[in-house]
Amino acid sequence: MGKKYKYTIITLFLALVFSFGSMTGMDFIMKAKERRLLEEGGSVFPNNSVMEWQERDGLTMEEMERVINLWENSAKLTAHNPVWGQISMEQAVKDGKDWLNEMNLVIDENGSFIKIDSGSVSAVLEMAEQQERDITQPQYSFWKVEFSNQVIEVYLYVNAVTGKVWFADITLFEYLPEQMPYWKLKDFVELAGLQASYKGATKNLEETEALWEIENSQVYAKMEFLHTLGRSSDSRMDEKEQPAAERIDLKESVNITFKLTTGKDDSITDTE
């Protein structure tokens, strides 16, 4: 009985060691993958130049305003590895994809929302350098997450502490909206964890830009909408080699950007 009990204890111990080793191994692989992608995306900033996140209750509005101001005015972005308290690359990609699907920007001809589940994905963690400081606080870093397929191309900036999308640049190649869906600004604000003003959105006369105020802050959510024409990706011949009648091969697309900003555009005055 004693020998059997001993074997049982040894077996359980070995199982725990194997389980721990597997988790450690997977974590090592993920960290190595993140390191490789970060190095491919640009220079890697030393981790000891980015402070670890000590607070657990998110960012105050004042902290958000400082981060937005720095990113809007920073001349230099530098890639680095995540520190404790910053989300992983895997989590940033998940948060970005969830955001994209919750925004419901792609609508087919039947009026149904299309989820973005396939295509190429990449991500790199970048920080806006604070010139007056040797050590940068972790909330000043964003994961730049890119998604692309034949329908859409997306660049999202996911805050490395909150996991929220603060900036988005989206190009649609199919299912193009005819007008600016300015009401999506409210969704953008709420998905960022903020409260949109009851006043609603304001638009410019051309209906290519819109603003939505954030309650109790100096922050605004801004949206820009642009129809563009570009050469079709199906065009494989050099323009000089093509017959004159076939040289014009333009494909329409729509570019939509969302961002949190501290700068109000006074030309946007038409309140909805």
Backbone bond lengths (Angstrom), bond angles and torsions (degrees), N, CA, C in turn:
res aa  C-N    CA-C-N  psi(-1)  N-CA   C-N-CA  omega(-1)  CA-C   N-CA-C  phi
1 M - - - 1.470 - - 1.516 110.15 -
2 G 1.359 116.14 -42.64 1.450 120.76 -179.57 1.519 112.04 -65.63
3 K 1.360 116.42 -39.34 1.459 120.24 179.73 1.527 110.64 -66.60
4 K 1.348 116.08 -41.58 1.471 120.31 178.71 1.522 110.39 -62.47
5 Y 1.325 116.84 -41.00 1.462 121.61 179.93 1.535 109.93 -63.88
6 K 1.349 115.20 -39.58 1.448 120.05 179.65 1.526 110.51 -63.59
7 Y 1.333 117.08 -43.70 1.465 120.74 179.05 1.530 111.18 -62.95
8 T 1.338 115.10 -37.13 1.479 118.68 179.22 1.520 110.92 -64.10
9 I 1.344 116.44 -43.85 1.463 121.16 179.12 1.524 110.64 -62.36
10 I 1.339 115.81 -43.54 1.472 119.91 179.99 1.518 110.57 -62.99
11 T 1.344 116.16 -42.02 1.473 120.54 -179.62 1.522 111.11 -62.36
12 L 1.348 116.08 -44.59 1.465 119.71 179.14 1.525 111.26 -63.87
13 F 1.336 115.82 -39.51 1.456 120.08 179.46 1.522 111.04 -63.22
14 L 1.339 116.35 -44.62 1.467 120.30 179.17 1.522 111.78 -63.93
15 A 1.347 115.75 -36.65 1.467 119.86 178.47 1.523 111.06 -64.26
16 L 1.354 115.72 -40.76 1.461 119.53 178.58 1.523 111.03 -66.15
17 V 1.330 116.33 -41.34 1.465 120.54 178.65 1.518 110.42 -62.05
18 F 1.341 116.59 -42.88 1.462 121.06 179.87 1.522 111.01 -64.23
19 S 1.347 115.57 -42.55 1.467 120.33 179.88 1.512 111.10 -63.03
20 F 1.346 116.28 -45.06 1.463 120.48 179.51 1.517 110.67 -64.36
21 G 1.332 115.11 -41.08 1.457 119.12 179.42 1.507 112.15 -64.10
22 S 1.333 117.03 -37.80 1.459 120.97 179.23 1.515 110.56 -64.96
23 M 1.355 116.10 -44.95 1.463 119.43 -179.95 1.524 111.01 -64.44
24 T 1.338 115.49 -41.04 1.459 119.59 178.84 1.519 110.21 -63.47
25 G 1.340 115.20 -41.43 1.458 119.91 179.66 1.514 111.97 -63.29
26 M 1.344 117.74 -43.15 1.458 121.59 178.85 1.523 110.60 -64.55
27 D 1.338 115.87 -39.85 1.464 119.40 178.57 1.520 110.51 -64.04
28 F 1.345 116.05 -39.81 1.458 120.22 178.31 1.525 110.74 -62.86
29 I 1.340 116.28 -43.09 1.464 120.67 179.71 1.518 110.95 -62.27
30 M 1.365 116.63 -45.00 1.466 120.48 179.99 1.534 110.62 -63.13
31 K 1.344 116.81 -42.00 1.454 119.62 179.72 1.528 110.73 -64.56
32 A 1.346 116.10 -39.78 1.459 119.81 178.84 1.518 111.23 -64.60
33 K 1.351 115.71 -38.83 1.465 120.28 178.10 1.520 110.36 -64.82
34 E 1.336 116.49 -44.31 1.463 119.83 178.44 1.520 110.30 -60.93
35 R 1.333 116.17 -42.84 1.461 120.86 -179.41 1.524 111.02 -60.41
36 R 1.358 115.67 -43.20 1.463 119.64 -178.95 1.529 111.04 -64.13
37 L 1.334 116.82 -45.27 1.459 120.36 -179.49 1.524 111.64 -65.36
38 L 1.333 116.80 -38.00 1.450 120.25 178.98 1.521 110.77 -65.48
39 E 1.336 116.11 -40.62 1.457 119.42 -179.85 1.517 111.09 -67.71
40 E 1.347 117.14 -35.73 1.448 120.50 177.69 1.519 110.73 -68.38
41 G 1.349 116.84 -29.52 1.460 120.72 -176.45 1.514 113.45 -81.43
42 G 1.318 119.54 -11.72 1.460 120.97 -179.61 1.507 110.76 152.06
43 S 1.324 115.77 -171.02 1.454 120.09 -179.53 1.511 110.54 -66.87
44 V 1.324 116.10 146.42 1.460 121.33 -178.42 1.516 109.47 -101.54
45 F 1.331 116.75 122.75 1.454 122.26 -178.89 1.522 109.17 -82.41
46 P 1.323 119.48 139.36 1.468 120.62 -179.90 1.524 111.71 -58.22
47 N 1.337 116.45 138.19 1.464 120.57 -178.50 1.517 112.70 -62.22
48 N 1.344 117.42 -29.59 1.452 118.02 -177.81 1.529 112.48 -73.25
49 S 1.347 117.02 0.30 1.454 120.81 174.77 1.519 111.80 -95.52
50 V 1.334 117.13 -1.77 1.457 122.48 177.33 1.523 108.25 -119.97
51 M 1.316 116.95 122.59 1.454 121.47 -178.77 1.520 110.60 -69.58
52 E 1.330 116.63 147.97 1.460 120.56 172.16 1.524 109.41 -75.92
53 W 1.328 115.45 150.30 1.462 121.33 -178.06 1.514 109.31 -81.91
54 Q 1.318 116.30 120.95 1.457 120.95 -175.68 1.527 112.50 -98.67
55 E 1.348 117.02 -29.20 1.461 119.73 -176.86 1.528 110.29 -85.52
56 R 1.331 116.28 155.55 1.445 118.94 -177.70 1.527 112.75 -122.56
57 D 1.340 117.42 5.10 1.461 119.30 -175.77 1.517 112.52 -109.62
58 G 1.333 117.52 28.32 1.449 121.11 176.21 1.513 113.52 78.63
59 L 1.334 115.79 -168.61 1.450 122.08 -177.46 1.520 110.88 -101.08
60 T 1.321 115.54 146.08 1.461 119.76 172.17 1.525 108.14 -78.78
61 M 1.320 116.88 164.67 1.459 120.23 178.71 1.523 110.85 -62.84
62 E 1.340 116.79 -36.77 1.464 120.41 178.72 1.528 110.62 -63.45
63 E 1.334 116.98 -40.07 1.464 120.10 177.60 1.521 111.08 -65.20
64 M 1.336 116.12 -40.47 1.462 119.70 178.03 1.521 111.07 -62.38
65 E 1.321 117.05 -41.63 1.461 120.65 179.91 1.525 110.92 -62.21
66 R 1.346 117.04 -40.13 1.462 119.87 179.44 1.527 110.95 -66.36
67 V 1.334 116.64 -40.08 1.463 120.25 178.77 1.530 110.32 -63.56
68 I 1.327 116.54 -46.67 1.465 120.68 -178.99 1.523 110.61 -61.69
69 N 1.329 116.96 -43.95 1.467 120.60 179.04 1.513 111.56 -59.14
70 L 1.341 116.63 -43.97 1.458 119.69 -178.57 1.519 110.80 -65.14
71 W 1.337 117.52 -44.56 1.463 120.42 -178.66 1.523 112.01 -66.46
72 E 1.324 116.85 -33.47 1.469 118.97 179.08 1.522 112.10 -72.55
73 N 1.325 117.20 -23.10 1.463 120.43 -174.68 1.519 113.89 -116.53
74 S 1.329 117.81 -0.36 1.462 120.26 -176.68 1.526 110.61 -75.25
75 A 1.310 114.94 137.05 1.466 120.36 178.75 1.524 111.85 -93.49
76 K 1.341 117.29 -11.37 1.461 119.23 -174.35 1.516 111.52 -139.85
77 L 1.330 115.99 129.14 1.459 123.10 173.62 1.520 108.18 -114.91
78 T 1.315 116.38 139.74 1.462 120.78 -177.83 1.521 110.24 -131.77
79 A 1.325 116.79 133.88 1.461 121.60 177.82 1.524 110.41 -75.62
80 H 1.330 116.85 147.39 1.470 120.53 177.20 1.521 109.14 -155.60
81 N 1.315 116.24 169.32 1.453 122.21 176.05 1.524 109.96 -83.21
82 P 1.336 118.53 148.15 1.470 119.89 178.22 1.526 111.72 -65.99
83 V 1.337 116.16 145.23 1.455 122.13 174.65 1.524 108.20 -105.62
84 W 1.322 116.29 174.18 1.462 120.32 -179.63 1.525 109.31 -59.55
85 G 1.319 115.66 132.37 1.455 120.50 -179.09 1.512 113.15 98.90
86 Q 1.340 117.41 -12.85 1.460 121.11 174.18 1.524 109.37 -99.09
87 I 1.332 116.11 144.56 1.460 119.91 -177.57 1.525 110.38 -70.49
88 S 1.329 115.17 155.99 1.458 121.24 -179.76 1.524 110.54 -79.10
89 M 1.317 115.95 168.78 1.459 120.88 176.43 1.524 110.70 -61.15
90 E 1.322 116.98 -42.72 1.458 121.34 179.64 1.528 110.94 -59.67
91 Q 1.339 117.26 -42.99 1.455 120.87 179.90 1.522 110.87 -68.48
92 A 1.330 117.18 -37.86 1.463 120.81 179.26 1.521 111.10 -63.28
93 V 1.325 116.83 -41.49 1.468 120.69 178.16 1.521 110.17 -64.26
94 K 1.334 116.94 -43.56 1.460 120.85 178.05 1.527 111.19 -61.87
95 D 1.352 116.64 -46.61 1.463 120.57 179.82 1.525 110.79 -61.49
96 G 1.330 116.21 -40.19 1.457 120.13 179.85 1.518 112.38 -65.73
97 K 1.317 116.10 -43.32 1.470 119.77 179.41 1.525 110.83 -67.59
98 D 1.329 117.19 -40.23 1.471 120.33 176.79 1.527 110.24 -61.10
99 W 1.335 116.65 -43.40 1.464 120.54 179.22 1.523 110.90 -59.89
100 L 1.330 115.68 -46.18 1.458 120.72 -177.47 1.516 111.64 -60.56
101 N 1.321 116.43 -41.67 1.457 119.77 -179.40 1.530 112.53 -75.74
102 E 1.331 117.07 -29.69 1.467 119.18 177.10 1.529 111.55 -74.22
103 M 1.321 117.51 -26.42 1.463 120.38 177.54 1.528 111.72 -72.15
104 N 1.340 117.66 -24.32 1.473 121.86 176.73 1.524 111.98 51.41
105 L 1.323 115.76 57.36 1.458 120.33 -177.64 1.522 113.21 -89.62
106 V 1.327 117.38 -19.10 1.458 120.47 -177.42 1.527 108.94 -103.25
107 I 1.324 116.15 115.82 1.466 122.42 -177.04 1.517 108.72 -124.06
108 D 1.326 117.86 126.87 1.463 120.70 -178.43 1.522 111.33 -79.27
109 E 1.345 115.54 -177.88 1.457 120.45 -175.61 1.519 113.18 -67.15
110 N 1.325 116.88 -15.03 1.473 120.89 177.88 1.523 112.85 -94.58
111 G 1.330 116.10 2.36 1.452 119.73 179.82 1.516 114.26 83.52
112 S 1.335 116.81 12.22 1.466 121.21 -179.73 1.531 109.91 -95.03
113 F 1.337 115.66 141.61 1.456 120.32 177.90 1.529 110.29 -73.88
114 I 1.320 115.60 139.55 1.460 121.57 179.53 1.521 108.78 -107.43
115 K 1.317 116.89 123.64 1.461 120.97 177.68 1.524 110.15 -82.74
116 I 1.319 114.99 143.87 1.459 121.54 179.21 1.525 108.27 -96.52
117 D 1.330 116.30 103.63 1.461 120.20 -176.28 1.525 113.02 -118.98
118 S 1.321 117.22 -13.45 1.455 119.04 -176.08 1.518 110.52 -128.77
119 G 1.326 115.68 165.82 1.455 121.45 -179.90 1.513 111.12 122.54
120 S 1.322 116.00 176.69 1.461 120.48 -179.44 1.529 110.30 -80.37
121 V 1.337 115.49 148.33 1.464 122.30 -177.96 1.525 109.12 -136.12
122 S 1.319 116.21 138.77 1.460 120.36 172.58 1.529 108.60 -147.07
123 A 1.322 116.76 160.29 1.467 120.24 -179.35 1.516 109.86 -154.77
124 V 1.317 115.84 144.35 1.463 121.75 175.32 1.526 107.67 -144.02
125 L 1.330 116.85 141.10 1.458 122.32 -179.69 1.523 108.95 -93.99
126 E 1.332 116.01 124.06 1.458 120.91 -177.04 1.526 110.56 -126.46
127 M 1.320 115.42 149.81 1.457 121.09 176.51 1.518 108.98 -123.75
128 A 1.334 115.30 145.55 1.457 121.20 171.44 1.519 107.01 -90.18
129 E 1.303 116.77 120.46 1.462 120.26 -173.61 1.521 111.53 -72.68
130 Q 1.311 115.79 135.80 1.458 122.98 175.40 1.528 107.72 -93.98
131 Q 1.312 116.03 110.90 1.455 120.48 -171.52 1.527 113.23 -62.00
132 E 1.328 115.87 -31.14 1.468 118.74 -174.18 1.520 112.50 -88.69
133 R 1.344 117.46 0.95 1.464 119.47 -176.20 1.515 110.55 -129.15
134 D 1.344 116.17 146.28 1.455 120.77 174.96 1.521 110.84 -83.46
135 I 1.326 116.96 -27.25 1.459 121.61 -178.27 1.532 108.89 -117.96
136 T 1.318 115.94 128.83 1.456 121.70 -178.37 1.519 110.07 -97.88
137 Q 1.312 116.82 137.70 1.456 121.54 178.42 1.531 110.14 -73.20
138 P 1.334 117.78 147.15 1.472 121.39 -170.16 1.519 114.60 -65.28
139 Q 1.337 118.56 -24.71 1.464 119.84 -179.12 1.523 112.60 -71.55
140 Y 1.343 117.60 -8.95 1.461 120.88 178.88 1.532 111.84 -86.21
141 S 1.314 117.30 4.35 1.462 121.68 178.46 1.527 110.66 -102.62
142 F 1.326 115.08 146.29 1.458 122.09 176.60 1.521 109.68 -134.25
143 W 1.321 114.84 141.26 1.457 120.32 169.15 1.525 108.05 -82.31
144 K 1.320 116.96 121.10 1.461 121.24 172.70 1.523 107.21 -88.79
145 V 1.313 116.10 108.83 1.463 122.22 -175.56 1.527 108.64 -108.90
146 E 1.319 116.38 129.10 1.462 121.29 -178.43 1.527 110.00 -117.59
147 F 1.330 115.69 131.99 1.468 122.80 172.21 1.524 107.66 -123.22
148 S 1.329 117.23 143.41 1.460 118.77 175.35 1.529 110.50 -156.11
149 N 1.323 114.96 141.61 1.459 123.15 170.14 1.518 107.37 -154.08
150 Q 1.325 117.96 -166.91 1.461 119.72 -175.30 1.523 112.72 -71.08
151 V 1.331 117.82 -14.85 1.461 121.58 -177.48 1.523 112.05 -96.72
152 I 1.335 117.24 -34.55 1.462 119.91 -167.35 1.525 111.19 -150.59
153 E 1.321 115.89 150.60 1.464 123.13 171.38 1.522 107.15 -130.78
154 V 1.339 116.82 126.72 1.464 121.04 -170.46 1.522 110.53 -132.17
155 Y 1.338 115.34 136.08 1.457 122.22 170.67 1.524 107.05 -123.59
156 L 1.316 116.02 116.23 1.461 121.32 -179.09 1.527 110.09 -116.88
157 Y 1.327 115.83 142.29 1.462 120.78 173.34 1.524 107.53 -112.14
158 V 1.340 114.75 108.68 1.463 122.82 -176.17 1.526 108.36 -101.32
159 N 1.322 116.93 119.47 1.462 119.30 -179.25 1.523 110.34 -59.43
160 A 1.326 116.17 132.94 1.459 121.32 -172.14 1.517 113.69 -72.71
161 V 1.333 118.27 -13.75 1.465 121.39 178.05 1.527 111.02 -100.90
162 T 1.336 117.24 -47.20 1.469 120.52 -175.69 1.518 113.76 -85.94
163 G 1.340 117.57 -22.79 1.456 120.30 -175.53 1.525 112.87 73.26
164 K 1.342 117.35 15.45 1.463 122.03 -178.84 1.528 110.69 -101.90
165 V 1.331 115.45 148.25 1.459 121.02 177.60 1.533 108.85 -83.21
166 W 1.333 115.66 122.72 1.470 120.97 -179.99 1.526 111.55 -108.16
167 F 1.314 116.93 -22.02 1.457 121.84 179.35 1.526 108.27 -139.58
168 A 1.338 116.45 141.42 1.462 120.28 179.78 1.520 109.61 -148.16
169 D 1.323 115.75 135.97 1.466 122.61 176.20 1.522 106.83 -127.33
170 I 1.338 116.58 115.70 1.462 121.87 -170.34 1.520 109.67 -126.75
171 T 1.326 117.13 129.10 1.459 121.91 174.55 1.516 108.89 -119.01
172 L 1.317 115.81 124.80 1.462 122.44 178.46 1.523 109.15 -101.72
173 F 1.339 116.06 132.50 1.455 121.15 177.58 1.526 112.01 -105.49
174 E 1.305 116.45 -16.65 1.463 122.17 177.09 1.522 108.98 -136.58
175 Y 1.344 116.15 162.72 1.476 121.98 -179.94 1.533 110.34 53.76
176 L 1.326 115.52 54.79 1.460 120.81 -173.74 1.525 111.73 -78.78
177 P 1.325 117.98 129.91 1.473 120.07 174.58 1.523 109.72 -72.30
178 E 1.326 116.58 141.75 1.457 120.25 -179.94 1.514 112.16 -79.86
179 Q 1.322 116.59 -31.18 1.453 121.00 -179.20 1.522 110.53 -125.27
180 M 1.310 115.22 160.20 1.461 120.70 179.68 1.529 110.60 -66.68
181 P 1.316 118.51 120.61 1.477 120.67 177.48 1.523 110.60 -81.30
182 Y 1.325 115.90 68.80 1.469 121.19 -172.17 1.523 113.29 -61.59
183 W 1.347 116.67 -23.76 1.463 120.12 178.80 1.529 112.14 -64.42
184 K 1.331 116.12 -17.35 1.462 119.82 177.77 1.529 111.95 -68.09
185 L 1.324 116.31 -15.88 1.464 119.07 176.67 1.522 111.36 -59.20
186 K 1.328 116.27 -37.60 1.470 119.70 179.87 1.532 110.46 -63.89
187 D 1.339 116.46 -40.94 1.468 119.81 176.32 1.524 110.53 -62.60
188 F 1.327 116.32 -41.92 1.458 120.95 179.39 1.529 110.95 -59.38
189 V 1.330 115.93 -45.40 1.461 121.08 179.88 1.524 111.04 -61.85
190 E 1.320 116.69 -48.25 1.464 120.52 -177.00 1.519 112.17 -67.43
191 L 1.338 117.74 -36.68 1.459 120.02 177.67 1.532 111.55 -69.27
192 A 1.334 116.24 -20.66 1.471 120.12 174.58 1.520 111.60 -82.35
193 G 1.340 116.73 -0.25 1.455 121.08 178.92 1.513 113.87 82.30
194 L 1.343 116.82 21.18 1.457 121.55 -176.95 1.528 110.52 -115.18
195 Q 1.324 115.92 169.94 1.460 121.12 -179.01 1.527 109.19 -110.13
196 A 1.333 115.18 120.23 1.459 120.10 179.66 1.522 110.56 -76.27
197 S 1.326 116.00 145.32 1.457 121.14 178.77 1.519 111.08 -65.37
198 Y 1.326 116.39 146.65 1.465 121.87 178.15 1.528 111.31 -67.89
199 K 1.340 117.66 -15.03 1.462 121.65 -177.11 1.526 112.32 -67.65
200 G 1.320 117.68 -19.87 1.456 120.64 179.66 1.519 112.49 84.63
201 A 1.336 115.45 -172.30 1.459 121.57 -176.31 1.523 110.97 -85.60
202 T 1.327 115.03 151.63 1.464 121.26 169.77 1.517 107.89 -116.71
203 K 1.357 116.72 141.62 1.458 121.97 -177.11 1.522 110.14 -123.68
204 N 1.335 115.60 156.92 1.452 118.26 170.50 1.530 109.19 -82.08
205 L 1.322 116.96 170.39 1.462 121.12 -174.53 1.528 111.96 -64.87
206 E 1.334 116.70 -32.10 1.471 120.41 -179.44 1.526 112.60 -78.93
207 E 1.324 116.37 -8.37 1.469 122.95 -177.03 1.525 111.84 55.73
208 T 1.320 113.85 45.16 1.465 120.42 174.78 1.527 111.94 -114.66
209 E 1.349 117.60 -10.38 1.454 122.33 178.65 1.520 109.46 -139.61
210 A 1.323 115.24 148.92 1.469 120.16 178.09 1.518 109.74 -147.86
211 L 1.330 116.00 151.02 1.463 123.42 177.69 1.518 109.62 -127.40
212 W 1.330 114.98 148.04 1.466 119.94 172.65 1.524 107.12 -137.41
213 E 1.311 116.71 123.46 1.464 120.63 -178.33 1.528 111.25 -71.17
214 I 1.336 114.78 149.92 1.457 122.02 174.67 1.525 107.84 -102.58
215 E 1.306 116.57 130.73 1.462 120.90 -177.52 1.535 111.90 -58.61
216 N 1.339 114.99 138.52 1.470 122.78 172.33 1.527 113.24 56.02
217 S 1.335 116.11 44.27 1.460 119.10 -179.69 1.518 110.04 -159.90
218 Q 1.334 114.61 174.52 1.458 122.18 173.21 1.526 110.96 -100.60
219 V 1.323 116.09 15.63 1.458 121.62 -175.80 1.528 110.48 -98.61
220 Y 1.330 115.01 142.91 1.459 122.57 174.56 1.521 108.96 -124.95
221 A 1.325 115.90 151.60 1.462 120.91 169.00 1.523 106.94 -99.63
222 K 1.317 116.84 127.63 1.464 121.20 -177.21 1.513 110.34 -119.08
223 M 1.332 115.20 142.18 1.460 122.08 179.41 1.518 108.68 -129.40
224 E 1.334 117.09 138.55 1.457 122.12 174.99 1.528 108.84 -126.35
225 F 1.320 115.58 144.41 1.460 121.56 -173.21 1.523 108.55 -135.76
226 L 1.340 116.86 126.88 1.457 120.12 -174.79 1.525 111.23 -145.86
227 H 1.350 116.08 126.26 1.463 121.65 169.82 1.524 107.87 -85.10
228 T 1.320 117.25 133.75 1.458 120.82 180.00 1.521 110.28 -132.89
229 L 1.330 115.42 159.75 1.461 122.97 173.54 1.512 107.83 -122.12
230 G 1.332 115.51 129.35 1.453 120.37 178.59 1.502 110.15 -138.60
231 R 1.326 116.74 160.60 1.451 119.98 -178.90 1.519 110.46 -64.55
232 S 1.303 116.96 134.18 1.448 122.08 -178.12 1.511 111.12 -62.58
233 S 1.343 116.37 140.96 1.467 120.98 178.33 1.516 111.87 -69.86
234 D 1.369 117.32 -11.15 1.458 120.71 179.31 1.521 111.88 -81.25
235 S 1.329 116.95 -7.96 1.453 121.24 -177.33 1.524 108.99 -81.05
236 R 1.324 117.62 108.19 1.469 122.20 -173.38 1.530 112.67 -104.10
237 M 1.330 117.67 -13.47 1.448 120.65 -178.09 1.525 110.17 -93.88
238 D 1.316 115.22 148.26 1.448 119.00 172.87 1.527 109.17 -64.13
239 E 1.337 115.99 144.98 1.462 120.21 -174.43 1.526 111.62 -56.89
240 K 1.335 117.45 -36.52 1.453 120.43 -178.13 1.524 112.03 -68.59
241 E 1.328 117.46 -25.11 1.450 121.87 -178.51 1.518 112.76 -84.38
242 Q 1.310 117.75 -12.96 1.450 121.06 -176.76 1.517 111.19 -86.25
243 P 1.321 116.48 146.46 1.472 119.61 172.55 1.515 109.93 -59.20
244 A 1.306 116.84 147.87 1.462 121.37 -175.56 1.516 112.00 -55.60
245 A 1.325 116.92 -37.99 1.469 120.71 -177.35 1.519 112.39 -69.13
246 E 1.344 117.03 -14.76 1.464 120.41 -175.66 1.529 112.78 -111.49
247 R 1.318 117.58 5.12 1.458 119.38 -174.14 1.519 113.26 -75.27
248 I 1.311 117.08 -24.83 1.458 119.42 178.37 1.524 108.32 -86.91
249 D 1.312 116.10 104.71 1.467 121.50 -176.32 1.527 107.92 -134.19
250 L 1.324 115.52 72.68 1.444 120.74 -174.26 1.521 110.99 -103.17
251 K 1.318 115.29 142.81 1.459 121.40 -179.51 1.522 108.86 -120.32
252 E 1.319 115.99 129.85 1.457 120.66 -178.63 1.525 110.28 -77.93
253 S 1.312 115.22 144.86 1.466 121.02 174.50 1.525 108.07 -145.93
254 V 1.322 115.60 166.05 1.458 121.76 177.82 1.522 108.62 -125.58
255 N 1.327 115.41 130.07 1.456 121.02 177.40 1.527 109.38 -109.29
256 I 1.336 116.07 127.81 1.460 122.46 179.01 1.525 108.10 -126.29
257 T 1.320 116.24 129.61 1.462 119.73 175.85 1.524 109.96 -121.90
258 F 1.324 114.90 144.10 1.464 122.86 173.35 1.522 106.98 -125.59
259 K 1.324 116.13 142.24 1.464 117.76 174.23 1.525 109.96 -159.65
260 L 1.325 114.06 153.24 1.460 120.82 168.69 1.521 107.05 -90.07
261 T 1.325 116.34 133.26 1.453 120.52 -176.43 1.527 109.99 -142.04
262 T 1.322 116.30 156.52 1.454 120.67 175.18 1.524 110.97 -105.28
263 G 1.333 115.87 3.14 1.454 120.09 -179.76 1.512 111.75 -104.20
264 K 1.329 118.06 117.68 1.459 121.92 179.16 1.520 110.03 -86.50
265 D 1.342 116.63 133.49 1.458 122.80 177.15 1.522 108.49 -94.26
266 D 1.336 116.99 110.49 1.459 120.76 -175.73 1.523 113.13 -71.29
267 S 1.342 117.65 -11.69 1.463 119.32 177.98 1.527 112.10 -77.65
268 I 1.335 116.72 -11.88 1.464 120.94 179.76 1.528 107.46 -96.81
269 T 1.337 115.24 100.85 1.473 118.90 -170.21 1.507 114.81 -128.00
270 D 1.327 119.32 -9.98 1.455 121.61 -174.59 1.534 109.94 -81.23
271 T 1.327 117.45 104.63 1.467 121.37 -176.00 1.518 111.55 -82.68
272 E 1.354 114.71 136.35 1.476 120.77 176.07 1.509 109.42 -102.17
